[in-house]
Amino acid sequence: MNILLSSVQILDPDSPFYRQRTNVLIRDHRIVSIGNEHFESDQIVDCQAFSLSAGWLDMFCHIPEGSEWKDDLLSVSQAAAAGGFTEIAMLPNTQPVLQNKQAIEFVKSKSKFLLTQIHPIAAASLETEGKDMTEILDLRQAGAVAFSDGLNPLTSGRLLVSILQYLQHFDGLLINLAEEKSMTEYATMHEGIHSVSLGLKGMPSVAEKLAIIKILELLRYAGGRIHLSKISTSEGVELIRNAKKEGLQITCDIAAHQLAFTDADLADFDTNLKVKPPFRSQNDIESLIAGLQDSTIDCVVSAHEPHDEEGKKLEFDLAEFGIIGLETAFASLNTYAKLSVEQMVEKLALNPRKILGLEIPKIAVGELANLTLFDPLQTWTFTKKDIRSKSKNTPFVNHVFTGKVIGVFNQSQFQLFL
C-alpha cells in the first residue's frame, strides 16, 4: 500500500497538525510522512472535503457467531468497516456464550486477519443468565476487554455487587443495560399516547429510571466502574449527569439510531422500528442530544443486532427486537445530533478506548495506520446495496443522511468507499 491523502483535516488532539489540512502519506500500512510538501505515491486521494481521525471503535455490537443466517465475524467486520469502525467490542451472546478462555482466544485469533479488529466482551454471569459469576480473572487474562451479559440486563443486586467488587482487583469494567425487566415484560414499544392508540403494551420510562437508581446505589455501596449502554430517557440522562458530578465512576452511551425516530413513527407497525430500549419521545431525543453536548453521554454505539427475515416478518408483537446499525451509526449521529467533528471523534474513537483501557491510535509519523476517513458534509441516500451485513433489518433504507464514511485503514489493510 502506497497512498497519499491530500489536504486532509487532521483530527488527532495530540498532533501538531490538529484541525489543520495537510498531506498524509501511508506506505506499507504505516504513516511515513505528514506535511504540506508533495509526496510521490501510487494512489492520491483528494481529501479537501474529508477529515481523518483515529479509527472508530464500537462498544456495543452483537455478532451472533454460530447462527448460520445472521452475521458472523467476517460479515460484521465488513459492515463495521463500511460504517467507519476499525475496532468493535463484541457482546458475549453467541452460540456458545463467550464465557471461557477458549472462546475468547478464538475471537482474538480470528480477528487478527480482519480489517476491523474484534475485542471480546466476556460474559459476566454463566450463560448470561444473571445467576452465577463467570471466571472473571481467567477471562481477563485471556483477553476480555470488559464484562457484561450483553443483551440481557444484570438485575441481581447480590451478583452486581460481587462483580463490581471482584473487578476492582484489576480496574475491570462492567457493562450493563438499564432495564427493570419486571416492568417491560411483554412490552413492545415506548409507553405513551402512541402505544395506547396502537393497542400495544408499552415500556415506561420509569423502567429505565428505576434500574439506574438501583445501579447507582449499588455502585456507591460496592465501588468499582460501570458503563451503562443504550440510555434512552431524559430521566436517565439526568441521573447519570448528577452521578458524574458526585464523582461515581460511571460512563454511558446511546444507540445512534435512538436519535432518528420517536414512538410516533411506529404507526405503520414496521417491525424494523422494534428496538430495545424503544424509540421514545421528542423530549427524550432532545435530552440525549444535550447529554452528548455536555459530555454526560460518553460514547455513541451502533447497537448492531442482526436478525434473519423470519425474525422480523411477523406481527409486531412477535417480531424480534433490534436493528443492524454499523453502516448507519455515524450517519445517524452526524445527521441528528449536530455535534462538531471534534465531538463526534470523541464519542466514536477516543472515549470508547479510554473507557475500555485500549491504546488510542495516533496520526503521527511511524505509527501503523488505524484510521477513519470521513466527509461530515456529504449528503447521500442509504440503499440496500450499502448493507454489508448478512442481515437486512434496518429502517434506514432510502433514508437521506448527512455525513459519509470515505475509508478505513487498519491491520495492514484498507478500504475506500469513493
Number of C-alpha atoms within 10 A of each C-alpha: 14 16 19 25 23 21 20 23 24 23 22 22 15 10 13 11 17 15 17 14 21 19 23 27 23 23 17 13 21 21 22 17 17 19 14 12 10 12 16 11 14 9 12 14 15 13 21 14 14 23 22 25 27 26 27 33 28 29 27 25 26 25 25 24 20 14 13 10 14 20 25 19 19 19 17 30 26 22 24 31 32 26 29 31 34 29 25 27 22 27 26 29 23 20 12 13 20 28 27 19 17 12 19 23 17 12 20 18 12 13 20 12 13 22 24 32 24 24 23 26 31 33 30 31 22 17 20 24 14 19 15 14 19 19 16 22 14 13 26 19 11 18 17 27 21 28 27 26 26 24 19 16 20 26 19 11 13 10 17 22 17 14 24 22 18 17 21 14 10 9 13 24 23 25 25 24 24 27 24 22 17 8 16 21 11 14 18 23 27 28 22 18 12 19 20 12 9 13 9 18 18 21 26 19 24 16 18 23 23 17 19 23 16 14 23 20 12 17 20 13 12 17 17 23 20 25 21 19 25 23 24 27 26 21 18 23 24 16 15 23 18 12 18 14 9 9 9 17 15 23 23 23 24 25 23 24 28 26 22 17 18 19 20 17 14 20 11 10 13 16 24 21 25 25 19 23 24 25 26 25 20 15 11 21 22 15 19 25 22 16 20 23 17 10 16 24 23 22 30 29 26 32 27 28 24 28 24 17 14 9 14 21 15 13 11 20 16 13 19 23 22 23 26 29 28 30 27 29 26 29 26 25 27 21 19 18 20 14 16 12 17 13 16 22 22 23 25 27 26 25 20 26 21 11 21 17 14 12 9 17 19 21 27 19 15 13 14 21 27 28 23 26 26 26 19 21 14 14 14 14 13 18 12 11 7 14 22 20 24 20 19 19 25 22 18 22 15 11 12 15 21 18 20 27 25 21 22 30 26 23 17 15 16 19 15 14 12 8
